[in-house]
Amino acid sequence: MGFYDYSVTDAQGNDFSMENYKGKVVLVVNTATGCGFTPHYKDIEELYEKYHDAGLEVLDIPCNQFAGQTPGTDEEIHEFCQLHYNTKFPQMKKSDVNGENQLPLYAYLKQQKGFEGFGKGPAALAMGVMLKKIDKNYKENPDIKWNFTKFVVDREGNVVARFEPTADMKKVSEFIANMF
């Protein structure tokens, strides 16, 4: 199976097929409304506005698996994002990205691009320390480690990049810009 064979549920409860994204560049991100990385919404919205007409789509999947940082309903999450970040891209239903109830799409994404580390810097060090307390073997599995992990899918449906939440959003932006 490939990227276009998967579907997720949108915030209104409808099935949403990845086939809708054929020929598009897709940024898939698990989001949260109460996280230190929540300001990434601003950068993601800027990317969306800049490249949407050229073929960029954002697949926003709220997730409450990381320290309960997305406690609201799908409607409350949507209202928060519009109020604080004026997001225009659609949001999907709040879903799991790890574990037995994970979206099959996320099992696929993680199989295509596993965890390669948090990089360098204070945020990367802090994430490493925190995760070591939760899972001492976190480096050995492809699981999503925290909110705002980003996958980039090219126009042919290939998963071409994975950015951890600690990645500089400028690097994410540059990567995406090079796809247009």
C-alpha positions as CSV (number, residue, x, y, z in Angstrom):
1,M,0.0,0.0,0.0
2,G,1.1,3.6,-0.7
3,F,0.2,7.0,0.7
4,Y,-2.8,7.4,-1.6
5,D,-4.4,4.1,-0.3
6,Y,-5.0,5.5,3.1
7,S,-7.8,7.7,4.5
8,V,-8.5,9.5,7.8
9,T,-11.6,10.9,9.3
10,D,-12.2,14.7,9.0
11,A,-13.4,16.8,11.9
12,Q,-17.0,16.4,10.7
13,G,-16.7,12.6,10.8
14,N,-16.4,12.0,7.0
15,D,-13.9,9.7,5.4
16,F,-11.1,11.7,3.8
17,S,-9.0,9.8,1.2
18,M,-5.3,10.6,0.6
19,E,-6.3,10.3,-3.1
20,N,-7.5,13.8,-2.8
21,Y,-3.9,14.8,-2.6
22,K,-2.7,13.2,-5.8
23,G,-0.3,15.5,-7.6
24,K,0.1,17.7,-4.5
25,V,2.9,18.1,-1.9
26,V,1.6,17.2,1.5
27,L,2.8,18.3,5.0
28,V,1.4,15.8,7.5
29,V,1.6,16.9,11.1
30,N,0.2,15.7,14.4
31,T,-0.8,18.9,16.3
32,A,-1.7,20.0,19.8
33,T,-3.2,23.2,21.2
34,G,-1.4,23.3,24.6
35,C,2.2,22.4,23.7
36,G,5.4,24.4,23.7
37,F,5.5,23.7,19.9
38,T,2.0,25.0,19.3
39,P,3.4,28.2,17.8
40,H,4.5,26.0,14.8
41,Y,0.9,26.6,13.7
42,K,1.9,30.1,12.6
43,D,4.8,28.8,10.4
44,I,2.6,26.0,9.0
45,E,-0.1,28.5,8.1
46,E,2.5,30.8,6.4
47,L,3.7,27.9,4.4
48,Y,0.2,26.9,3.5
49,E,-0.7,30.5,2.3
50,K,2.5,30.8,0.4
51,Y,2.4,27.5,-1.5
52,H,-1.2,26.3,-1.5
53,D,-1.9,27.7,-4.9
54,A,1.3,25.9,-6.2
55,G,0.1,22.6,-4.8
56,L,0.8,22.4,-1.0
57,E,-1.7,20.8,1.3
58,V,-1.5,20.4,5.1
59,L,-2.9,17.3,6.7
60,D,-3.5,18.5,10.3
61,I,-4.2,15.6,12.7
62,P,-4.7,16.8,16.3
63,C,-3.5,14.2,18.8
64,N,-3.8,14.0,22.6
65,Q,-1.2,11.3,23.2
66,F,1.5,13.5,24.5
67,A,1.0,14.8,28.0
68,G,-2.7,15.4,27.3
69,Q,-1.9,18.7,25.4
70,T,-4.9,18.5,23.1
71,P,-7.8,18.0,25.5
72,G,-10.6,19.7,23.6
73,T,-13.2,18.5,21.2
74,D,-12.6,18.7,17.4
75,E,-14.7,21.8,17.3
76,E,-12.8,23.5,20.2
77,I,-9.5,22.6,18.6
78,H,-10.6,24.2,15.3
79,E,-11.8,27.3,17.1
80,F,-8.5,27.6,19.0
81,C,-6.5,27.4,15.8
82,Q,-8.6,29.9,13.9
83,L,-8.7,32.3,16.8
84,H,-4.9,32.2,17.6
85,Y,-3.3,31.3,14.3
86,N,-6.0,32.1,11.7
87,T,-5.5,28.7,10.1
88,K,-7.1,28.1,6.8
89,F,-6.1,24.5,6.2
90,P,-8.6,21.7,7.2
91,Q,-8.2,19.8,10.4
92,M,-8.9,16.1,10.8
93,K,-10.5,14.3,13.7
94,K,-8.4,14.0,16.8
95,S,-6.6,10.7,16.5
96,D,-3.8,8.5,17.9
97,V,-0.5,8.4,16.0
98,N,1.1,5.6,18.1
99,G,-0.1,2.4,19.7
100,E,-2.8,-0.1,19.0
101,N,-5.3,2.7,18.0
102,Q,-3.0,4.6,15.7
103,L,-4.2,5.7,12.4
104,P,-3.0,3.2,9.7
105,L,-1.7,6.2,7.8
106,Y,0.7,6.9,10.7
107,A,1.9,3.3,10.8
108,Y,2.8,3.7,7.1
109,L,4.5,7.1,7.5
110,K,6.7,5.8,10.4
111,Q,7.6,2.8,8.3
112,Q,8.7,5.1,5.5
113,K,10.7,7.5,7.6
114,G,11.8,6.4,11.1
115,F,13.1,8.5,13.9
116,E,16.6,9.9,13.2
117,G,17.1,12.1,16.3
118,F,16.2,15.5,17.6
119,G,19.2,17.3,16.2
120,K,21.2,19.7,18.4
121,G,20.3,22.6,20.6
122,P,18.5,23.2,23.9
123,A,15.1,21.9,22.7
124,A,16.7,18.7,21.3
125,L,18.5,18.1,24.6
126,A,15.4,18.7,26.7
127,M,13.3,16.4,24.5
128,G,16.0,13.7,24.8
129,V,16.0,14.0,28.6
130,M,12.3,14.0,28.9
131,L,11.8,11.0,26.6
132,K,14.5,8.9,28.2
133,K,12.3,9.1,31.4
134,I,9.3,7.9,29.4
135,D,11.0,5.3,27.2
136,K,14.6,4.6,27.7
137,N,14.7,2.9,24.2
138,Y,12.9,5.8,22.4
139,K,15.8,6.1,19.9
140,E,15.3,2.5,18.6
141,N,11.7,2.8,17.4
142,P,10.0,4.9,14.7
143,D,7.2,6.1,17.0
144,I,6.1,9.7,16.9
145,K,7.9,11.2,19.9
146,W,5.9,14.4,20.5
147,N,3.5,16.9,19.0
148,F,4.3,18.6,15.7
149,T,6.3,15.8,14.1
150,K,6.1,16.6,10.4
151,F,6.2,14.3,7.3
152,V,6.6,15.7,3.8
153,V,5.0,13.7,0.9
154,D,6.0,14.6,-2.6
155,R,3.7,14.9,-5.6
156,E,4.0,11.2,-6.4
157,G,3.0,10.1,-2.9
158,N,6.6,9.3,-1.7
159,V,7.4,10.2,2.0
160,V,10.5,12.2,1.4
161,A,11.2,13.8,4.8
162,R,10.5,13.6,8.5
163,F,11.1,16.6,10.8
164,E,10.9,16.2,14.5
165,P,9.2,19.0,16.5
166,T,12.7,20.3,17.5
167,A,13.6,20.9,13.8
168,D,14.0,24.6,13.0
169,M,10.9,25.7,11.1
170,K,13.2,27.6,8.7
171,K,14.6,24.2,7.6
172,V,11.2,22.8,7.1
173,S,10.2,25.8,5.1
174,E,13.3,25.6,2.9
175,F,12.7,21.9,2.3
176,I,9.2,22.6,1.1
177,A,10.1,25.6,-0.9
178,N,12.6,23.5,-2.9
179,M,9.7,21.3,-4.0
180,F,8.1,24.1,-6.0
